[in-house]
Amino acid sequence: MDNERDLLLISLFTLFTVSFWIFFELIKTTKTSTVPATVSKILVPLSPTLETDVFESLEKRSL
């Protein structure tokens, strides 16, 4: 009887430990960014407009 109680307590403590471990790992994963700060500084959104002046200057160079 005492052996079964010990096994039950160890199982419960293990279950709680693993549950808390998974919970805190999920919290840490959602809080941290996957993109480093240096890369996020470099990344700039692209402008959807085309600058026709650049095409005209390239056309003049090729001629």
VEXMI-933997 format. One record per atom (N, C-alpha, C, O): atom name; y, x, z; residue number from 1. Coordinates in steps of 0.001 Angstrom, whole numbers. Each point is the difference from the previous one (the first is absolute). Layout:
! residues N
   atom        py        px        pz   seq
     CA         Y         X         Z   NUM
...
! end
This chain:
! residues 63
   atom        py        px        pz   seq
      N     -1198       823         0     1
     CA      1198      -823         0     1
      C      1261       867         0     1
      O       951      -269      -733     1
      N      -960      1294      1553     2
     CA      1153       884        83     2
      C       178       783     -1298     2
      O      1122       308      -401     2
      N     -2217         4      -238     3
     CA        35       721     -1270     3
      C       648      -844     -1094     3
      O       782       510      -802     3
      N     -1100     -1772       772     4
     CA       576      -906     -1000     4
      C      1500      -179       222     4
      O       771       -83      -956     4
      N      -370        24      2209     5
     CA      1424      -149       325     5
      C       778      1239      -450     5
      O      1089      -118      -562     5
      N     -1640      1282       807     6
     CA       650      1240      -424     6
      C       125        62     -1521     6
      O      1032       404      -536     6
      N     -2080      -804      -134     7
     CA        27        -7     -1461     7
      C      1037      -989      -522     7
      O       686       280      -983     7
      N      -573     -1425      1630     8
     CA       998      -994      -394     8
      C      1410       533       212     8
      O       861      -177      -861     8
      N      -612       824      1986     9
     CA      1327       558       271     9
      C       357      1100      -997     9
      O      1125        50      -497     9
      N     -2064       812       214    10
     CA       255      1067      -976    10
      C       275      -599     -1374    10
      O       882       473      -717    10
      N     -1613     -1488       353    11
     CA       211      -656     -1295    11
      C      1372      -654       -67    11
      O       688        96     -1016    11
      N      -290      -760      2093    12
     CA      1318      -645        16    12
      C      1129      1024       -57    12
      O       959      -179      -751    12
      N     -1063      1240      1528    13
     CA      1029      1039       -36    13
      C        79       654     -1381    13
      O      1088       304      -487    13
      N     -2218       -95      -123    14
     CA       -21       570     -1346    14
      C       638      -953     -1000    14
      O       767       428      -863    14
      N     -1072     -1698       971    15
     CA       587      -996      -892    15
      C      1517       -54       159    15
      O       727       -29      -993    15
      N      -245        16      2240    16
     CA      1443       -23       235    16
      C       666      1268      -516    16
      O      1076       -61      -594    16
      N     -1702      1198       816    17
     CA       572      1266      -458    17
      C       108        41     -1521    17
      O      1040       376      -541    17
      N     -2094      -756      -136    18
     CA        11        10     -1468    18
      C       996     -1028      -526    18
      O       693       261      -984    18
      N      -615     -1412      1619    19
     CA       949     -1034      -434    19
      C      1435       481       140    19
      O       803      -152      -921    19
      N      -476       737      2080    20
     CA      1351       523       185    20
      C       289      1137      -963    20
      O      1116       102      -510    20
      N     -2078       742       253    21
     CA       165      1119      -924    21
      C       329      -526     -1390    21
      O       950       467      -628    21
      N     -1712     -1420       146    22
     CA       246      -582     -1326    22
      C      1361      -681       -35    22
      O       742       150      -970    22
      N      -409      -894      2017    23
     CA      1282      -701        56    23
      C      1167       978       -86    23
      O       921      -204      -790    23
      N      -950      1259      1591    24
     CA      1106       951        -3    24
      C        52       829     -1281    24
      O      1086       392      -427    24
      N     -2210      -122      -182    25
     CA         4       693     -1290    25
      C       621      -879     -1084    25
      O       735       494      -855    25
      N     -1024     -1781       888    26
     CA       620      -913      -963    26
      C      1502       -87       211    26
      O       758       -33      -969    26
      N      -320        -4      2207    27
     CA      1436       -26       301    27
      C       660      1280      -511    27
      O      1059       -53      -625    27
      N     -1685      1203       892    28
     CA       560      1282      -435    28
      C        74        79     -1521    28
      O       969       519      -553    28
      N     -1986     -1030      -114    29
     CA       -42        43     -1457    29
      C      1091      -863      -611    29
      O       605       390      -999    29
      N      -345     -1540      1570    30
     CA      1037      -871      -555    30
      C      1399       517       304    30
      O       935      -301      -742    30
      N      -767      1066      1807    31
     CA      1325       507       368    31
      C       391      1241      -787    31
      O      1185       219      -250    31
      N     -2148       592      -145    32
     CA       319      1250      -684    32
      C        87      -220     -1507    32
      O      -718      -822      -568    32
      N      1600      1564       -51    33
     CA       179       -76     -1447    33
      C      -952       976      -677    33
      O      -277      1078       528    33
      N      -217     -1460     -1691    34
     CA      -890       893      -732    34
      C       775       948      -908    34
      O      -563       977      -493    34
      N      1828     -1246       266    35
     CA       830       846      -850    35
      C       807       930       906    35
      O       710      -474       887    35
      N      -806      1784     -1094    36
     CA       786       925       815    36
      C      1497      -214      -208    36
      O       425      -515     -1034    36
      N       361       914      2019    37
     CA      1449      -211       -54    37
      C       633       756     -1163    37
      O       938      -503      -619    37
      N     -1433      1704       309    38
     CA       585       773     -1098    38
      C      -224      -691     -1340    38
      O       876        21      -864    38
      N     -2036      -626       690    39
     CA      -288      -690     -1257    39
      C       845     -1259      -114    39
      O       496      -316     -1082    39
      N      -326      -402      2175    40
     CA       792     -1224       -71    40
      C      1471       298      -278    40
      O       700      -835      -574    40
      N      -215      2031       978    41
     CA      1376       379      -329    41
      C       141       298     -1490    41
      O      1034      -290      -603    41
      N     -2073       869        15    42
     CA        44       374     -1413    42
      C      -114     -1224      -897    42
      O       647       -75     -1044    42
      N     -1460      -870      1449    43
     CA      -231     -1184      -827    43
      C      1253      -859       -78    43
      O       579      -376      1019    43
      N      -178        79     -2226    44
     CA      1167      -840      -240    44
      C      -419     -1073      -995    44
      O      -696       307      -968    44
      N      1097     -1545      1176    45
     CA      -371     -1042      -961    45
      C       591       287     -1386    45
      O      1129       477      -120    45
      N     -1897      -771      -898    46
     CA       464       210     -1368    46
      C       945     -1118      -415    46
      O      -158     -1157       388    46
      N      1132      1537     -1180    47
     CA       940      -985      -518    47
      C      -623      -677     -1219    47
      O      -508       688      -886    47
      N       537     -2008       821    48
     CA      -633      -683     -1133    48
      C       843        12     -1277    48
      O      -455      -479     -1039    48
      N      1665      1015      1100    49
     CA       860        10     -1185    49
      C      -139      1329      -733    49
      O      -176      1048       620    49
      N       257     -1103     -1924    50
     CA       -53      1205      -825    50
      C      1413       450      -327    50
      O       866      -810      -331    50
      N      -650      2102       429    51
     CA      1303       550      -343    51
      C       -32       394     -1476    51
      O      -670       959      -382    51
      N      1386     -1692      -422    52
     CA       -22       248     -1444    52
      C       745      1274      -367    52
      O      -233       568     -1068    52
      N      1123      -113      1938    53
     CA       727      1245      -280    53
      C      -960      1189       -92    53
      O       210       909      -803    53
      N     -1234      -918      1604    54
     CA      -978      1084       -19    54
      C      -733        12     -1332    54
      O      -224      1065      -576    54
      N      -148     -2234        83    55
     CA      -688       -73     -1289    55
      C       904       457     -1141    55
      O      -454       665      -931    55
      N      1716     -1020      1007    56
     CA       941       419     -1047    56
      C       189      1513        16    56
      O        68       626     -1058    56
      N        17       -33      2245    57
     CA       171      1456        66    57
      C     -1267       717      -482    57
      O        95      1053      -630    57
      N     -1256     -1601       911    58
     CA     -1240       584      -512    58
      C       -82      -126     -1516    58
      O      -479       904      -684    58
      N       938     -2000       182    59
     CA       -22      -211     -1449    59
      C       938       992      -694    59
      O      -327       512     -1071    59
      N      1477      -239      1667    60
     CA       945       956      -577    60
      C      -569      1420        39    60
      O       232       787      -919    60
      N      -970      -460      1969    61
     CA      -586      1332       114    61
      C     -1073       232     -1058    61
      O      -105      1094      -554    61
      N      -678     -2107       279    62
     CA     -1100       172      -946    62
      C       502        92     -1441    62
      O      -695       545      -858    62
      N      1856     -1054       588    63
     CA       525        60     -1368    63
      C       692      1262      -258    63
      O       502       215     -1103    63
! end
